[in-house]
Amino acid sequence: MVIVDHARLLFVMGCLVFLSTCSGVPKTARGPAGEAERLPDQVWLRELTNTFTMRWDYALFEGKIYTRPRGQTDFSAWALLDGTGIPDYPSFKDKHFVEVTADADELLAVDNEGLIHHYGPLDQKIHWHKEGFGSPLAEFFPMLAEKKTWNIGRKSADVMYYEDALGQQFHWGIMGTTTVYILSKNGQEINLGDTGLAPDFSRQLCGPERGRFVAESLSAAGATMFVISKSGEMFTRLDDYDADGGTPFYRYSYDKITPHGVPGTSLKSEYRVRYLPLPPWRSQPRINTGEHGRLSRKITILITGHGDASRELRVAGIGPGGHESGFYYKPIFGLEWKFQPAPILLNDSDLIENDPTQMIRAPNNDRIYKGWLKLGKEQEQIPVTFSDFNLHCSPVNLEVEIEHSHVPLVLHTVDAWHLFKQTDAEHDSRGIKLLKATLEVPDAARNHPDPAVRAFVAKYFMPAHHQTFAISVVATRGFVNLEVKHPSVKPTFSLFATSEENNRPTPVSYYLERAADPALEIPPDADRATLEQVLSKNRLALEEIEKTRSRLHKERTMYSVFEVALTLPRGLQRVFGNKMYGSGRPSALANAVDQSYALLDASRKAYKSSDVLFGNSRENYENARNTVRERIKRCQVLLGL
């Protein structure tokens, strides 16, 4: 997502703070004598110990990061990043790095406690981020423990622009987009993090074939992902928060608009209307390794210049002769693979089968939801069924029963920007997914043979057809709740549907569950030492419960402030439309206001659902707090305090 200042725009509802760009280089200092000789002579692949960008090589050695200009092969060129190879802030004391990845002018590293550290972008003369990762409320938070691998891809001046499905080019902006791509342990899910989003990995990008493809490894560069299966099948796709519609500061459209024609090398292309959806995953041609060659799970994608076509794919392996190690390579849109010998260490565990007869697939997270559609203020409810609703994959198909006919509709969903941290609703029973959605009315619905059905579709669904992000959605594995929220769409409709998983027992309230922790109970005939331990645990529990409630209260208060702050801009928008200054080109603020209806409504619904479904109400909070307080008083009495 567009980072830091764009996120803070929603705090103050002011103007974007533009930063002037300038070239930057990392500071370096030579390490102790002899260290350089133990670093790699050349870096061929982008891995989690040795990696590279267009300008720099990076290597991890004894917990510190070394760097040198790309293209150098002299050992003596290696030097400690910023002179020390580690951050200089106090929170890093007595720590060391265990993983590092970089792209363009930015770097992320994971320390021995699993926390993420952010370096760059250098073109803005930024080095280590002392406040942590994420925006606008950054913090040091852990990398996902259950994963196969991870990488970052940065859209910056190195790639200059990307293209949508219509071939329109869009300039990278002045701050760029840095995305963390994490391949799950099962190889089917790709979690997403972004330096411009809240510090969490609650979001996912939909993998090939809606998550049915099972990947063995992943690499990323310039917002383009590259995955390979254990049978050698490969896919690539460009996808990040800006390109897929998540960022509320750009305009998007599902109508096939006339291409704007502005080249991506021009900053003027940044705020042009972007067409959705993005091009799908591209299947890459198989590698012909010959009878004796082998492939490995070690893959790399790298930036070679401007535009989507300027990427190179590499797959480490054994050459066709069966003797030399190296890598197979080709341009991303090329058809033929070539082999480059290179001294790449490959263990037997790294090698995979190159078997075109194997298509490794597994069940995905599509679910059937059934419920009711409510039309405007009318009391009538109409049966509706989602055949493949997925919290992280779009589009989804639904059928509405009208005049005894099953009428098909399509819902395009995109992540709804949220100011605060969330959890992945696919794996957390208390997680709630916030989405903004766009309705598509297919020809089969518009041209239905029954005149009554056609009239119904024209009245209730066509006003919302391709009205970008006019619908707010909150969803879990158990329910979907959506509603048309944009004032330009009349009449409105809402929908509530449940899946089979909705029949599971409702999770216990966090507050009550925390207060009922057996470790907080006072054992019979407890000695003084035990009582002191129990007292300490209850005090910590009380502090945790109160802080959690305070955090939720602050979040809800902030969104109430947003609603008030948006009153004037929304009023101006209704009068003047989405063109709020003279050039006729909408501003980032105007675009954000336009999307605010769905975004804020999704947040309100999520908080309400959290209270109702998961017991996070004030009543449960008070009961839990009183329970722990009474236990603390009993401990104090027994201890004579």
C-alpha positions, 0 to 999 in steps of 0.5 A: 500500500502507499506507505506512511503518509497516505495512511496518516491522511485518514487521521487528519483528513488533510493533504498528502505530505509529498516527500522529495526523492533522492538517491541513497546508498547504505552506509558501510564499514569493513568488518574484522579481517578475515570475515569477508573471505567467508562471505559468498563470492557471487550471489545468484539467488534471492534467499533468506541468508544471501540476497540481492537487488539491482544495486546491492548484494546482501549476506547474513553472517554470524547474525549481521548483515553485510553488503556490497555493490552488485556486480562486485566479485571481490571478497574485500568489497563486502562491508557491514551494513551501516557500519555495524550490520545491525540496528543501533536502537536499544530494543535490538540489544543482545539480538542477532539476525537470522533471516534477511530479504531485500528488493529495490531500496528496501530491506526486511530482516528477522531477529532471533526472537522472530521480530521483523526489522525494517530498513529503507527506503534508501531513496528517502534517506531512511535507514533502520526504522526505530519505531518498527514495521507498519503504518500509521501505528508501527511496532515490532511484531513477529514473522509468522512461525508456520510458513514455508518461506517469505520474501518482499517485493517493492514497487519503486523507481526500479520498476517505474510502473505496472499495467492493469488488465487493459494495458494501462500503465500506472506510475509507482508514485513517490513513496512506492509500495513494499509488500511482504509475501509469506507462503503458508506451511500448506503451500496454498495460502499467501499472507500479505504484509505491507509497510503502509498497513497496520502491523499484522499478517491478517490479509491473504492474496489468492493463490493460483486456481483460488488456492488449490495449487500447492506451492513448494516455494515462493519468490517476489520482486517488484510486486510480482510473485513467482511460485513453484510446486514440487512437480516443477509447475510454475505460476507468476502474478503481479499483486499488491495492495495498491494494484488489487484495489485495497488502497482507498486513495486511488480510483478503480473501476470494473467497467472496461473504460477507455485507456487513459493513454498516459505513459507509466513514466509520467507521475500523472498516470498515478491517479488515473482510474485503474481497471479491476480485476488484475490479470490472473495468475500466469502459468509458466512453461515447463523447464526441459531439463533433459534426461539427467537434469534436475530442478530445485525448490530454490527459485528467484524472480528479479527486476531487470528494468521498467514495466511488468515484462522486466522480470527474470525468473530463475530456478536452481538445479542441475544442468541437462548433462547431470553434472553441473549445478546452476540455474535455469532462467528466462524473461517472465513473458519468455517461452524458452528456458536456458541454463547458466552454470553456477556454483550453487550448493544443492542438497538432496532435500532441495531437489524436486521432481520435474514431472509434467504429469503431476498436477498437485492440487488440494481443497481450497477455502471456498464455502457454501453460505445460505441466507436471505436478501432484504430489499431496501425498507421492504420486509420481504426476504429472498433466499440467496446462496453463495456457492464459493464464498472465500474470505480471501479470493475474488470473485464469488458467485451467488444465486438469488431466488426470484419468481422461482428462478435462480438468478446468478450474480457476481460479487467482486471483493477487495480487502477493506483498509483498516486502521488497526491490527486484525487477525486472519479470519481464516484461522482465528475463530474470533477473526472478522474479515472486512471487505469492500465489494462491487456487484456485477450483474451478468447477462444471464440475469439482465436478459433473463427470459422471464419479464418479471425477473428482468424487471426485478433485476433492473430495479434492485440490482442494476443500480449497483452494477459495477458501482465500485466498492458501494457494498460493505462486507463483514465475514467469518468462516460462519457468516457473511453480512453485506449491505449497499452503503454508497448514497449514489445507489438506490434502492439499497439491499442487505444480505445475511448468510451462514455456512455450516461452520456457523453451527459450531459452538459460539466461542467463549468471551475473551474477557470471561475466558481470560478471567476463568483461566485455571492458573488464576485460581487460588489453590486450597491450602496454598502457601505464601509463595504460591499465593504471591505467584497467584496474586502476580498472575491475577494482577497481570490478567487484570491489566491485560483485560483493561488494556484490551478494553481500552484499545477497543474503545479507542479504536471505536472512538477514532472511527466515530471521529472519522464519521464526524470529520467526513461529514463536510467532505461527503457533503461537498462530494454529493454536490460537486461529485468526485472531482474536487479540484479544478483540473478535473482529476480526483484527489487522493482525499476525494477518492478516500471519501468516496470509499469511506462509506463501505470502509467505515460501515464494515468497521462498525459491523465488525465491532458489533459482530465482535460484541454479539458473536464473540462476547466482547460486550461491556457486560462481559468485560465488567463481569470478568474484571470484577472476578479478577479483582475479587480474586486479587482481594482474597489473595491480599487478605490471605497474605495479610496485605 
